[in-house]
Amino acid sequence: MLTKQLFAGFLAAALLAGSPALAGGPDKNAKKTVAKTTTYTVDAERSTLTWNGKKVTGEHHGPVKVEKGTLTANGSQLTGGTVTVDLRTIASTDLKDNKEYHDKLINHLKSDDFFSVEKYPVATFKITKVSPKGGNVADVTGDLTIKNITNPVTFPVTLKVTGNTLEAKGKATIDRAKYDMRFRSKSFFENLGDKMIEDEFTLDLNIVANAGAATSSAKAK
């Protein structure tokens, strides 16, 4: 009986000594955790962008379409991406029932006074930094290029990942004066009175994208 007890004790000690996890040593056979970055292709048909511009005597708003793009995320954390907007599709919702004024406004926005659409038909936003704020919200910074002029823009984005679908929502404020849109801008002209048009306009975005293959991975210690 004593012999069996001694044998059992020696066996247990040997197992403990030989177990890296229990003895405190490295486990060469342990699998390393791999964090995958997944690429999502933007669904242009399901994504929406809505602009809003204000002047002293009122405001206008309407849609503009996403042309293409990709976003990358690590789990539910946005990590990067690029989105291209087709400025040729800009329209006004508030003037939809008045074709004459609608067309007048849109043609003006497409002219060299504003977006110069004939020369520069698209705008692009390329993410350069993502700063998590807690939960599924992060401050996203990126390079916004309009009329071949690039400036950094930062705005909060709420991310939702459901299955293979990613949805990013946010609201960006853009200073048109930084993109050489001078028409009735207080940054370029004085004494505009009630003719002034605000330099800043907003862009509400709801980007929907679908998962593709994982493009990169990083080994976590």
matplotlib code that plots the C-alpha trace (Angstrom):
import matplotlib.pyplot as plt

x = [0.0, 2.8, 4.6, 1.5, 1.2, 4.9, 4.6, 1.5, 3.3, 6.3, 4.1, 2.2, 5.4, 6.8, 3.7, 3.7, 7.4, 7.0, 4.0, 5.2, 1.9, 1.8, 5.6, 5.7, 7.7, 6.8, 4.5, 6.0, 2.9, 0.4, -1.3, -0.9, -4.0, -4.3, -6.2, -7.5, -8.3, -11.3, -11.9, -15.4, -16.5, -18.8, -22.3, -22.9, -26.7, -27.3, -25.0, -26.3, -24.8, -26.8, -25.3, -26.6, -25.5, -26.7, -26.9, -28.2, -31.6, -32.1, -30.5, -30.5, -30.0, -30.0, -28.2, -25.0, -24.0, -21.1, -19.3, -17.1, -14.9, -13.5, -13.3, -11.2, -12.1, -10.6, -13.7, -15.9, -13.1, -12.7, -9.0, -9.0, -10.5, -11.2, -14.5, -15.1, -18.1, -19.6, -20.1, -22.0, -24.9, -25.5, -29.2, -31.5, -34.3, -35.8, -36.2, -37.4, -40.8, -39.5, -37.4, -36.4, -34.8, -33.5, -31.6, -30.4, -29.0, -27.4, -25.8, -24.3, -23.0, -21.4, -19.8, -16.3, -17.9, -18.2, -17.2, -16.0, -17.6, -16.6, -12.9, -13.1, -16.1, -15.2, -14.2, -12.3, -11.9, -9.0, -8.8, -5.4, -6.2, -8.9, -9.2, -11.6, -13.9, -15.5, -18.0, -18.5, -17.7, -14.4, -13.1, -12.1, -9.5, -8.8, -7.6, -10.6, -9.7, -12.0, -11.0, -7.5, -7.1, -6.5, -7.2, -7.6, -11.1, -12.0, -15.5, -17.1, -18.3, -20.5, -19.7, -22.0, -20.9, -23.6, -22.5, -20.7, -22.1, -20.5, -22.4, -20.7, -22.6, -21.3, -21.6, -18.7, -18.4, -16.4, -15.0, -15.5, -13.1, -10.3, -11.2, -11.1, -14.9, -15.0, -18.5, -20.0, -17.6, -16.7, -13.2, -12.6, -15.1, -16.3, -19.6, -21.7, -24.6, -27.6, -25.8, -23.3, -23.2, -21.7, -18.3, -19.1, -21.4, -22.2, -22.3, -24.4, -23.1, -24.4, -21.9, -22.9, -20.3, -20.0, -17.2, -14.6, -11.6, -9.2, -6.3, -3.9, -3.3, -1.2, 0.1, -0.8, 1.6]
y = [0.0, 2.4, 1.5, 2.4, 5.8, 6.6, 5.7, 7.9, 10.8, 10.5, 10.3, 13.5, 15.4, 14.3, 15.5, 18.8, 19.4, 18.5, 20.7, 24.1, 25.7, 24.6, 24.9, 28.4, 27.7, 28.4, 25.9, 25.4, 23.5, 26.2, 27.8, 31.5, 33.7, 35.2, 38.5, 38.7, 41.9, 41.4, 43.5, 44.6, 45.7, 48.8, 48.1, 51.3, 50.6, 50.2, 53.0, 56.5, 60.0, 63.1, 66.6, 69.8, 73.3, 76.5, 80.1, 83.2, 82.9, 79.1, 75.8, 72.9, 69.2, 66.0, 62.8, 62.0, 58.5, 56.3, 55.0, 52.3, 51.5, 49.1, 49.1, 46.9, 45.9, 43.7, 42.2, 45.1, 47.7, 49.7, 49.8, 51.5, 51.9, 54.2, 55.4, 57.1, 59.4, 60.2, 64.0, 63.8, 62.3, 65.2, 66.2, 68.3, 66.7, 70.0, 71.2, 67.9, 69.3, 72.4, 71.2, 74.7, 75.7, 72.2, 72.1, 75.7, 74.8, 71.5, 72.9, 75.6, 73.1, 71.2, 74.3, 75.7, 77.9, 74.7, 71.1, 71.5, 68.2, 68.2, 68.3, 66.4, 64.0, 62.1, 62.8, 60.3, 59.7, 57.5, 56.6, 57.3, 56.9, 55.3, 56.3, 54.2, 56.1, 53.1, 50.6, 50.6, 54.3, 55.7, 59.0, 58.4, 60.6, 60.5, 62.4, 63.9, 64.8, 67.2, 69.0, 67.4, 69.2, 67.0, 68.0, 65.9, 65.4, 63.8, 62.7, 60.1, 56.8, 54.1, 50.7, 47.6, 44.2, 41.6, 38.3, 39.3, 42.8, 46.0, 49.2, 52.5, 55.6, 59.1, 62.8, 64.8, 68.6, 69.8, 73.3, 74.1, 77.1, 74.6, 73.1, 76.5, 76.9, 80.6, 81.6, 83.9, 82.6, 84.8, 83.4, 85.2, 88.1, 90.7, 92.5, 89.7, 90.4, 88.0, 86.8, 84.8, 81.0, 79.1, 77.6, 74.5, 71.8, 68.5, 65.0, 62.3, 58.9, 55.3, 53.0, 49.4, 46.8, 43.1, 40.9, 39.4, 37.3, 38.2, 40.1, 40.3, 38.9, 39.8, 37.4, 38.4, 37.5]
z = [0.0, 0.9, -2.3, -4.4, -2.5, -3.1, -6.8, -7.2, -5.5, -7.7, -10.8, -9.9, -9.2, -12.5, -14.4, -12.6, -13.3, -17.0, -17.6, -18.9, -18.2, -14.5, -13.9, -15.3, -18.4, -22.1, -23.8, -27.2, -28.4, -27.4, -30.4, -30.8, -31.1, -34.6, -35.1, -38.6, -40.4, -42.7, -45.9, -46.6, -50.1, -50.0, -51.3, -53.3, -53.7, -50.0, -48.8, -48.5, -48.2, -47.5, -47.7, -46.0, -46.9, -45.2, -46.2, -44.3, -45.9, -45.7, -46.5, -49.0, -48.6, -50.7, -51.6, -53.4, -54.3, -53.3, -56.3, -54.6, -51.7, -49.2, -45.4, -43.1, -39.5, -36.8, -35.3, -34.5, -34.7, -37.8, -39.0, -42.4, -45.8, -48.8, -50.1, -53.5, -54.0, -57.4, -57.3, -60.6, -58.8, -56.4, -56.1, -53.9, -51.9, -50.7, -54.3, -55.8, -56.6, -58.3, -61.3, -62.4, -59.1, -58.5, -61.8, -61.2, -57.8, -58.9, -62.0, -59.9, -57.3, -60.2, -61.6, -60.9, -58.2, -56.1, -57.0, -60.6, -61.4, -65.1, -64.1, -60.9, -61.0, -57.8, -54.2, -52.1, -48.4, -47.2, -43.5, -41.9, -38.2, -36.0, -32.3, -30.3, -27.9, -26.2, -27.3, -31.0, -31.5, -32.8, -34.0, -37.7, -39.3, -43.0, -46.1, -48.0, -51.6, -53.5, -56.7, -56.3, -53.0, -49.9, -46.3, -43.1, -41.7, -38.3, -37.2, -35.0, -36.5, -35.1, -36.3, -36.4, -37.7, -38.2, -39.8, -43.0, -43.1, -41.7, -41.3, -40.5, -39.6, -39.0, -39.7, -41.1, -41.2, -44.2, -44.8, -48.5, -48.3, -47.9, -51.3, -53.1, -53.2, -53.0, -54.1, -51.5, -48.9, -45.9, -46.1, -49.4, -49.4, -47.0, -46.6, -48.1, -45.9, -46.5, -49.6, -47.6, -47.9, -44.9, -45.5, -43.6, -44.9, -43.4, -44.8, -43.1, -44.0, -43.7, -45.4, -45.8, -46.8, -47.3, -46.1, -48.5, -47.8, -44.9, -46.3, -43.5, -40.0, -37.0, -34.4, -30.9, -28.1]

ax = plt.figure().add_subplot(projection="3d")
ax.plot(x, y, z, "-o")
ax.set_aspect("equal")
plt.show()
